[in-house]
Amino acid sequence: MAMTPDKAFPVSWDQFHRDARALAWRLHAAGPFEAIVCITRGGLVPAAIVARELEIRVIESVCIASYHDYKNQGQLAVLKGISPDVLAIGGGTGKGVLVVDDLTDTGKTAKVVRDMLPEAHFAAVYAKPQGRPIIDTFVTEVSQDTWIYFPWDMGLTFQPPIRDGAKG
């Protein structure tokens, strides 16, 4: 699916930190949680902030690739699954597990993880309308035609990953 966003939503480090802490405030009442599963790569930063705020020590990742470059969303690929120890929480249902991502866009990635942990609590800092039904908690909704520029993607201008030939 080619992305041609009509709107841009740049997010600074300060704003992202505030929004991730706001997510933690909302999640505090939904817990307690035994573990966090962050959806990489975008879920790493908010999961670290939420884990600190809620004092959750078990942090796992599930690695799912959907954006194969910065403009086009392709087929989903599970690159790393969830550990058996975390999958066993809640008797294998995921009850007591918090799944965190930076954004739910179409909800396709969250659906893959929801199949692994059907009773987990799903949270994202930002949500688009197509992805909202699959998650339980979010902080800010943006329109489907908005592209969020996260602080780890930005410098004074967009910074391509080093591996893609960026010059330091």
trRosetta pair geometry for C-beta under 8 A, 3 or more apart (Angstrom, degrees):
i j d omega theta_ij theta_ji phi_ij phi_ji
1 72 6.9 160 75 -160 45 68
1 73 4.8 -11 57 63 99 97
1 74 7.8 -169 20 -79 66 33
2 71 6.9 0 -157 144 68 97
2 72 5.6 -31 -108 -107 53 91
3 71 5.0 -151 53 -173 102 59
3 72 6.3 -153 5 -85 88 36
3 73 6.6 85 -47 -12 107 91
3 147 6.7 100 162 -92 126 116
5 8 6.7 109 113 -75 129 59
5 145 5.7 140 -148 172 63 60
5 146 6.0 52 -160 -162 121 14
5 147 3.5 -140 -7 -26 167 103
6 145 4.2 15 23 150 105 124
6 146 7.5 -53 63 -76 74 47
7 142 7.8 -153 96 179 128 109
7 143 6.5 69 36 59 142 117
7 145 5.9 89 15 110 94 85
7 146 4.2 -37 81 -104 109 77
7 147 7.1 172 86 19 54 66
8 146 7.2 158 -94 -158 9 74
8 147 5.7 -25 -111 65 61 92
8 149 6.3 14 -170 -15 97 115
9 142 5.6 -78 -28 -128 164 150
9 146 5.1 37 -16 174 118 120
9 147 7.0 178 25 84 79 41
9 148 4.8 -34 76 -106 107 65
9 149 6.8 176 82 18 49 74
10 148 8.0 143 -94 -165 21 52
10 149 4.3 -22 -107 64 67 118
10 154 6.6 83 -149 -89 106 157
11 15 5.1 -130 -162 89 76 122
11 16 5.1 89 148 -62 118 93
11 19 7.6 -49 -154 10 130 145
11 148 6.2 12 -12 -173 119 97
11 149 6.5 175 18 81 71 60
11 150 5.8 -16 59 -119 115 44
11 151 6.0 -88 102 -39 79 81
12 15 4.6 94 52 9 81 101
12 16 6.8 -146 91 -6 41 87
12 151 5.8 60 -171 -90 27 116
13 16 5.8 -56 -144 38 29 110
13 17 6.3 30 157 -20 65 106
13 151 4.3 130 -66 -162 66 167
14 17 5.9 -56 -149 35 28 110
14 18 6.5 27 154 -16 63 106
15 18 5.7 -55 -149 37 33 112
15 19 6.2 29 154 -17 67 108
16 19 5.7 -57 -145 40 31 110
16 20 6.1 31 156 -19 67 107
16 45 7.0 7 149 129 131 137
16 46 7.7 -109 174 -74 96 88
16 125 7.2 24 -151 179 75 164
16 150 6.9 69 -92 -152 143 81
16 151 5.5 -114 -4 -2 141 121
17 20 5.8 -54 -143 37 29 109
17 21 6.4 28 156 -16 63 106
17 49 6.6 -175 -139 -113 65 146
18 21 5.9 -58 -150 38 29 109
18 22 6.4 32 151 -21 64 106
19 22 5.4 -50 -148 34 34 115
19 23 6.6 41 149 -23 63 99
19 125 5.0 77 133 -165 115 112
19 126 7.5 10 165 -55 147 83
19 139 5.0 153 -167 102 88 160
19 140 6.3 -52 -137 -6 126 119
20 23 5.4 -45 -153 30 36 117
20 24 6.7 41 147 -21 63 99
20 45 7.1 -107 -83 129 155 85
20 46 4.3 -154 -121 -126 113 80
20 49 4.0 62 134 82 133 152
20 50 6.5 -111 177 -46 92 80
20 125 5.7 -43 -83 -97 66 125
21 24 5.3 -47 -151 32 39 115
21 25 6.7 45 148 -22 65 97
21 49 6.3 -93 -64 166 64 122
21 53 6.2 151 -130 -80 70 149
22 25 5.5 -45 -152 29 37 115
22 26 6.7 34 151 -15 64 103
22 139 4.9 92 99 -126 116 129
23 26 5.8 -57 -154 38 34 109
23 27 6.2 28 152 -17 68 111
23 46 6.5 16 56 -167 155 120
23 49 7.9 84 58 98 111 116
23 50 6.2 -58 103 -86 108 112
23 100 7.9 104 143 -135 143 109
23 123 6.0 121 -174 166 115 125
23 124 7.9 -115 -123 112 139 19
23 125 5.5 -83 -51 -101 141 67
23 137 6.9 120 -154 132 81 111
23 138 7.4 -32 -112 -150 103 32
23 139 5.0 -81 -69 -47 83 115
24 27 5.6 -59 -142 41 32 109
24 28 6.5 53 154 -44 64 92
24 49 6.6 -119 -42 130 128 87
24 50 4.7 -175 -87 -121 94 67
24 53 3.6 33 -177 88 157 152
24 54 5.9 -150 -154 -38 99 94
25 28 5.9 -36 -155 3 30 118
25 53 7.8 -71 -50 164 55 144
26 29 7.2 -64 -178 32 36 100
26 30 7.2 22 140 -11 66 117
26 123 7.7 157 91 -134 113 126
26 137 5.2 163 125 -167 124 125
26 139 7.1 -167 -1 -85 143 76
27 30 5.2 -67 -153 41 50 114
27 31 6.4 58 153 -37 79 98
27 33 7.6 -18 166 -19 114 132
27 50 6.4 28 45 -151 155 118
27 54 6.5 -58 103 -69 115 141
27 98 6.6 58 -163 -135 135 140
27 121 7.4 132 -139 127 97 137
27 123 5.8 -22 -83 -85 121 161
27 137 5.9 153 -80 101 79 165
28 31 6.3 -52 -158 15 28 113
28 53 7.7 -87 -70 136 104 105
28 54 6.3 -162 -95 -103 71 97
30 121 5.6 137 146 -153 129 157
30 136 7.2 126 -147 130 153 130
30 137 6.4 -113 -27 -47 160 144
31 54 6.4 148 -50 -159 158 130
31 98 7.3 -33 -95 -60 95 126
31 121 8.0 -120 -85 30 56 160
32 54 8.0 156 -141 178 70 111
32 96 7.5 9 101 -140 70 84
33 36 6.6 64 134 -67 139 70
33 54 6.7 33 40 141 111 145
33 56 5.7 -17 89 -100 105 135
33 96 6.0 140 -142 -180 49 54
33 97 6.6 75 -158 -138 98 15
33 98 4.1 -14 -134 -23 157 111
33 121 7.0 -103 -93 39 116 124
34 56 7.7 102 143 -141 14 103
34 58 6.4 -2 145 45 68 135
34 89 5.3 -172 74 -143 137 136
34 96 4.3 29 4 154 108 114
34 97 6.6 -45 57 -77 89 58
35 56 6.8 135 -128 -178 21 117
35 58 3.8 -56 -109 99 90 116
35 59 7.1 179 -165 -80 77 26
35 60 6.1 26 169 1 123 107
35 86 5.2 -139 121 -127 163 100
35 89 6.0 -152 20 -44 122 162
35 96 7.3 62 23 127 78 85
35 97 5.2 -19 70 -119 92 81
35 98 7.2 -167 96 30 45 74
36 47 5.2 150 147 -157 136 103
36 50 6.6 141 -113 95 148 114
36 51 5.4 -105 8 -79 151 100
36 56 5.2 104 -24 116 106 145
36 58 7.1 158 23 94 63 64
36 59 5.0 -8 65 -116 102 72
36 60 7.1 178 91 31 52 67
36 97 7.5 144 -106 -168 20 69
36 98 4.9 -30 -108 75 71 99
36 99 7.6 144 -165 -95 60 23
36 100 5.8 -6 -167 2 110 118
37 60 4.8 -25 -106 78 74 99
37 61 6.9 139 -163 -111 65 19
37 62 5.7 29 175 -11 114 104
37 82 5.9 -22 -126 -115 136 121
37 86 6.3 125 -75 162 108 146
37 97 5.9 24 -7 174 108 116
37 98 7.2 176 24 87 67 47
37 99 4.8 -22 70 -107 100 73
37 100 7.3 162 80 20 47 70
37 113 7.1 172 116 -162 134 128
37 117 6.9 165 22 -12 154 159
37 120 7.1 -32 29 -152 124 156
38 43 3.7 177 -174 122 83 109
38 44 5.4 112 140 -85 148 40
38 46 7.6 159 -129 71 113 77
38 47 3.4 -77 -83 -36 124 158
38 48 8.0 4 -71 -32 155 65
38 59 6.8 12 -9 -172 108 96
38 60 7.4 174 19 87 67 46
38 61 5.2 -31 66 -108 85 76
38 62 7.7 -176 84 26 39 67
38 99 7.8 153 -94 -161 24 53
38 100 5.1 -31 -107 70 72 95
38 101 7.2 136 -163 -82 63 50
39 42 6.8 -5 97 63 87 85
39 43 4.1 101 52 -10 62 143
39 61 7.6 134 -106 -159 14 72
39 62 5.8 -27 -108 68 62 93
39 64 6.2 -33 -160 32 98 109
39 99 6.7 48 -35 179 99 96
39 100 7.1 -155 11 89 79 44
39 101 4.2 -12 47 -89 121 103
39 109 6.1 103 -173 148 147 124
39 110 7.5 -80 -57 -85 160 63
39 113 6.2 -92 -87 -50 115 152
40 43 6.1 -91 -72 48 35 92
40 44 5.8 44 -113 -48 81 101
40 61 4.9 34 -33 -171 115 122
40 62 7.1 -172 11 79 84 39
40 63 4.7 -24 57 -105 120 72
40 64 7.5 138 60 27 67 58
40 80 7.9 20 36 50 131 116
41 44 5.8 -30 -173 -6 57 118
41 63 7.9 32 -57 -130 65 84
42 45 7.6 -57 -176 26 43 97
42 46 7.9 13 148 11 71 108
42 101 5.8 45 95 -170 106 78
42 102 3.5 -98 163 17 107 121
42 103 6.2 -53 155 21 155 87
42 150 7.0 -163 -130 -56 98 166
43 46 6.1 -68 -152 53 51 99
43 47 5.2 54 154 -30 83 114
43 61 7.7 158 83 -131 112 86
43 99 8.0 -44 -146 171 155 66
43 100 4.9 139 -162 108 108 74
43 101 4.1 -62 -78 -109 109 47
43 102 5.8 -136 -75 -21 46 70
44 47 5.9 -65 -146 37 21 111
44 48 6.5 22 159 -21 61 106
44 61 7.2 3 -89 -107 86 125
45 48 5.9 -53 -151 30 30 110
45 49 6.8 23 154 -13 63 106
45 102 6.9 39 54 -83 101 112
45 152 7.0 -165 -42 -34 146 133
46 49 5.6 -57 -149 40 39 111
46 50 6.0 36 155 -17 72 108
46 100 5.4 -148 103 165 104 120
46 101 7.4 43 55 126 132 14
46 102 5.6 158 -6 -91 126 64
46 124 7.9 90 83 -152 166 43
46 125 5.2 -143 -97 -43 150 117
47 50 5.8 -55 -140 42 30 108
47 51 5.9 35 158 -24 66 108
47 59 6.3 122 151 -148 118 115
47 100 4.3 155 -84 76 83 136
48 51 5.8 -52 -143 35 26 113
48 52 6.6 28 156 -19 60 105
48 59 7.7 43 -90 -137 58 159
49 52 5.9 -55 -154 34 30 111
49 53 6.4 22 154 -14 65 111
50 53 5.8 -60 -144 41 31 108
50 54 5.9 1 167 6 69 114
50 56 7.4 -1 124 29 81 125
50 98 7.2 -135 138 129 138 144
50 100 5.7 -169 32 -100 151 155
50 123 7.5 131 -110 93 161 143
51 54 6.5 -70 -134 53 22 90
51 55 7.7 54 168 -123 54 5
51 56 4.6 -97 -137 66 72 93
51 57 7.5 120 -173 -79 109 21
51 59 5.5 -19 -97 -79 153 123
52 55 7.5 14 -176 -74 26 45
54 98 8.0 57 77 6 163 166
56 59 7.0 109 118 -67 100 83
56 98 7.1 -95 -93 34 171 130
58 86 7.0 170 152 -94 122 100
60 82 5.8 67 143 -145 139 83
60 83 5.6 -127 -129 15 131 104
60 86 4.6 -57 -22 -47 161 163
61 80 6.8 36 105 94 94 127
62 78 7.3 -43 178 -144 96 95
62 80 6.6 -164 -150 93 40 76
62 81 6.4 -7 -130 -156 91 30
62 82 5.1 -31 -80 -62 106 85
62 113 5.7 142 78 -107 158 109
62 116 7.2 162 -113 55 154 163
63 78 7.2 106 83 -169 64 53
63 79 4.0 -64 113 69 113 103
63 80 3.8 55 25 33 114 96
64 76 5.9 -8 -176 -166 108 99
64 77 6.9 159 -156 77 58 44
64 78 5.5 -27 -100 -102 82 57
64 79 6.8 -175 -89 11 25 84
64 109 5.2 148 104 -145 140 100
64 112 5.9 138 -120 81 151 146
64 113 7.2 -111 -21 -51 147 98
65 68 6.5 67 159 -84 114 72
65 76 7.2 154 78 -153 51 47
65 77 4.8 -9 53 56 99 98
65 79 5.8 65 -16 -32 102 120
66 73 5.3 0 151 -154 94 92
66 74 6.8 180 -174 56 47 57
66 75 7.9 -129 -130 107 60 22
66 76 5.2 -14 -93 -99 89 75
66 77 8.0 179 -72 21 46 67
66 108 6.6 132 -122 87 143 117
66 109 5.4 -97 -31 -68 142 111
67 70 6.7 45 163 -112 126 29
67 72 7.1 138 -147 82 69 42
67 73 5.4 -48 -89 -99 68 67
67 74 7.5 120 -122 14 22 77
68 72 6.5 -33 52 87 88 94
68 73 7.9 123 7 -138 76 25
68 74 4.7 2 -5 14 122 130
69 72 5.6 37 51 35 96 91
70 153 7.4 127 -127 -147 130 133
70 158 7.9 126 151 -172 166 134
70 160 7.7 -120 -16 -115 141 78
73 105 7.5 -158 -86 103 153 150
73 106 7.4 141 142 -3 166 132
76 108 6.0 -154 -52 140 133 113
76 109 6.4 173 -120 -94 126 66
76 112 5.8 -161 154 -52 153 148
78 81 6.0 39 163 -76 125 74
78 112 6.6 -166 -70 167 106 136
81 116 7.3 180 -157 -122 93 145
82 86 5.2 -101 171 82 106 119
82 87 5.2 130 104 -60 112 93
82 113 8.0 96 -41 -140 127 87
82 116 5.8 127 15 158 130 142
82 117 7.1 36 12 -44 172 114
83 86 4.9 85 64 12 87 99
83 87 6.8 -154 95 -6 43 90
84 87 5.4 -57 -139 42 34 114
84 88 6.1 40 159 -29 67 106
85 88 5.9 -58 -154 28 26 113
85 89 7.8 43 146 -39 57 88
86 89 5.8 -27 -164 -4 44 115
86 97 6.5 93 -179 -113 93 132
87 92 6.5 16 149 -132 77 64
87 94 7.6 -36 -142 -75 47 79
87 116 6.8 -82 -115 173 102 95
87 117 7.2 -126 -123 -80 62 89
88 91 7.6 -22 180 -131 59 11
88 92 5.9 -22 -130 -75 43 66
89 94 6.6 51 83 -125 94 30
89 95 7.2 -145 132 67 83 51
89 96 5.1 -122 162 79 114 112
89 97 5.2 122 85 -53 137 104
90 93 4.3 -92 124 60 113 87
90 94 5.4 -44 51 63 142 16
90 95 3.1 147 -136 47 135 75
90 96 4.9 177 -60 22 101 100
90 97 6.7 -98 -6 -9 126 95
90 119 5.9 -148 153 78 153 123
90 120 7.9 -164 15 -74 155 65
91 95 7.3 11 32 35 87 111
93 117 7.4 77 144 -161 39 57
93 118 5.9 -66 -163 61 74 91
93 119 4.1 20 147 19 107 125
94 97 4.6 -78 -167 39 73 125
94 99 7.9 -5 -172 -37 129 112
94 116 7.3 101 -69 113 132 66
94 117 2.9 115 -100 -168 145 86
94 118 6.0 154 29 43 125 43
94 119 4.8 159 71 59 86 67
94 120 3.5 -67 158 -46 123 87
95 119 4.1 -21 -63 116 79 129
95 120 7.3 -132 -75 -77 25 41
97 117 5.5 -80 77 -163 142 143
97 120 4.2 -48 82 -117 99 105
97 121 7.2 178 90 25 49 71
98 120 6.9 168 -95 -175 14 96
98 121 5.2 -26 -111 69 66 101
98 123 6.4 -8 -172 12 97 118
99 110 7.4 129 122 -136 137 85
99 113 5.6 138 -149 140 151 139
99 117 6.5 158 -53 74 126 141
99 120 5.0 72 -19 135 108 135
99 121 7.0 180 22 84 75 45
99 122 4.7 -21 68 -109 111 67
99 123 6.9 157 81 25 57 67
100 123 5.3 -17 -106 74 70 96
100 124 7.3 144 -161 -90 52 44
101 104 6.3 101 79 -62 131 72
101 109 7.1 120 -110 104 160 129
101 110 6.9 -112 4 -77 147 96
101 122 7.9 -3 10 -170 103 89
101 123 7.6 169 29 93 64 51
101 124 4.7 -22 73 -105 87 94
101 125 7.8 -121 103 9 52 76
102 124 6.6 21 106 -158 17 87
102 125 5.4 -26 -157 29 50 115
102 126 6.7 5 151 28 66 96
102 150 6.4 0 174 -99 153 141
103 124 5.7 86 -130 -177 11 127
103 125 6.9 -43 -67 60 56 84
103 126 4.6 -16 -107 72 82 100
103 127 7.2 171 -157 -83 58 32
103 128 7.3 38 180 -13 100 96
103 131 7.7 89 154 67 68 166
103 148 6.0 -178 -87 41 146 146
104 107 5.6 38 178 -86 108 62
104 109 7.7 -146 -126 58 70 99
104 110 5.5 -1 -122 -28 114 138
104 122 7.9 68 -72 152 139 119
104 124 4.4 -159 -17 -12 92 165
104 126 7.6 -166 28 98 60 57
104 127 4.9 3 55 -121 101 77
104 128 6.6 -141 101 31 65 74
104 131 3.2 -178 141 149 95 137
104 132 6.8 146 95 -66 129 36
104 134 6.5 -167 -162 67 142 105
104 135 5.1 -148 -29 -26 160 134
104 138 7.0 -99 22 -87 114 135
105 108 7.9 -31 75 23 90 88
105 109 7.8 60 36 12 93 111
105 128 5.2 28 -141 26 43 133
105 130 6.9 3 142 70 49 110
105 131 5.4 98 65 -39 17 137
106 109 8.0 102 62 1 84 77
106 128 7.4 -16 -60 77 36 125
106 130 4.7 -29 -133 116 50 131
106 131 5.7 73 81 -65 10 91
107 110 5.2 -61 -157 48 59 113
107 111 5.8 67 144 -33 82 101
107 130 5.8 -135 -1 132 104 76
107 131 3.7 171 -56 -123 77 61
107 132 7.5 -70 -71 24 120 30
107 133 6.6 -2 -105 58 159 79
107 134 4.0 134 -154 6 114 136
107 135 7.5 -135 -116 -21 93 86
108 111 5.6 -52 -149 29 31 115
108 112 7.0 34 153 -21 62 99
109 112 5.9 -51 -159 27 36 112
109 113 6.8 24 149 -8 66 105
110 113 5.7 -60 -151 44 37 106
110 114 5.9 45 149 -28 71 106
110 122 5.7 77 -156 -159 120 147
110 124 7.8 -76 -76 -47 133 125
110 131 6.6 106 14 -160 134 100
110 134 4.4 132 101 125 129 131
110 135 6.0 -79 -146 -65 162 87
111 114 5.3 -48 -139 34 33 117
111 115 6.7 41 155 -25 61 97
111 134 5.7 -84 -65 -129 76 146
112 115 6.0 -51 -162 26 30 113
112 116 7.3 24 144 -13 60 104
113 116 5.5 -55 -157 36 43 112
113 117 6.3 -17 161 32 77 101
113 120 7.6 -65 143 59 99 144
113 122 7.6 130 95 -106 120 115
114 117 6.8 -79 -132 68 28 66
114 118 6.2 61 171 -111 69 49
114 120 7.4 -139 -116 49 56 102
114 122 6.8 -34 -82 -57 97 141
114 134 6.3 -115 -39 -168 148 103
115 118 7.0 15 -133 -73 21 83
117 120 3.7 29 136 -19 120 126
121 136 5.1 -78 -161 49 73 152
121 137 7.0 21 168 5 103 113
122 134 6.6 -46 97 134 163 73
122 135 4.3 -119 114 -130 110 67
122 136 5.1 124 55 6 69 88
122 137 7.5 171 95 30 49 71
123 135 6.4 118 -100 -171 20 113
123 136 6.4 -49 -70 65 66 86
123 137 4.3 -16 -110 72 94 99
123 138 6.7 167 -160 -77 61 51
124 127 5.5 119 79 -70 123 83
124 131 7.5 2 22 132 162 131
124 135 5.4 -61 4 -127 104 165
124 137 7.8 163 27 92 51 58
124 138 4.9 -8 69 -107 80 100
125 138 6.9 53 132 -155 9 77
125 139 5.3 -21 -164 25 54 119
125 140 7.0 2 151 30 69 92
126 138 6.7 53 -165 -170 7 116
126 139 6.9 -44 -74 60 47 89
126 140 5.2 -28 -111 74 75 91
126 141 7.5 135 -165 -105 65 23
126 142 5.9 2 -172 3 114 111
126 148 5.9 115 92 -77 168 161
127 131 5.6 -142 -156 87 80 104
127 132 4.9 88 162 -87 130 79
127 135 6.3 -136 -104 51 127 140
127 138 4.0 -9 -23 -155 122 174
127 140 7.4 168 25 88 72 43
127 141 5.1 -37 75 -105 89 73
127 142 7.6 156 76 24 39 68
128 131 5.2 70 59 21 78 105
128 132 7.2 -129 89 -34 34 86
128 141 7.2 125 -103 -159 24 74
128 142 6.0 -40 -90 74 75 76
128 143 7.1 23 -138 138 88 19
128 144 4.9 100 -179 -100 118 58
128 146 7.3 -169 -103 50 108 94
129 132 5.7 -36 -144 1 32 120
129 141 7.2 66 -64 -168 65 117
129 143 7.3 -3 -12 -144 109 45
129 144 5.4 -62 37 -53 101 102
130 144 5.9 74 -11 -111 104 120
131 134 6.0 -65 -169 37 61 108
131 135 6.6 30 147 -6 89 112
132 135 6.5 -80 -149 43 34 95
132 138 7.1 -92 -119 10 79 146
132 141 7.0 8 -83 -114 126 116
135 138 5.9 71 110 -46 138 106
138 141 6.8 88 108 -68 133 73
142 146 4.2 -95 156 67 117 147
142 148 6.5 146 37 -65 164 105
143 146 4.9 107 62 -17 77 106
149 153 5.8 -125 -166 81 71 121
149 154 5.6 78 155 -63 109 119
149 158 7.2 -103 -140 -95 124 91
150 153 5.0 86 63 8 77 105
150 154 7.2 -166 93 -8 39 99
151 154 5.7 -72 -143 41 37 108
153 158 6.5 -21 151 -143 92 78
153 159 6.6 177 173 51 42 81
154 157 7.7 -138 -155 128 72 14
154 158 6.4 -56 -110 -105 61 44
154 159 6.4 117 -160 8 11 98
155 158 7.5 32 29 128 79 5
155 159 4.4 87 -15 -53 105 119
159 166 6.3 51 -178 -136 76 151
160 164 4.5 -93 158 81 118 129
160 165 7.1 -1 104 62 135 69
160 166 4.7 -179 76 -68 85 106
161 164 4.9 90 65 5 81 103
161 166 6.5 -166 103 -8 22 125
162 166 5.1 -83 -104 49 41 106
162 168 7.7 18 -117 -69 105 86
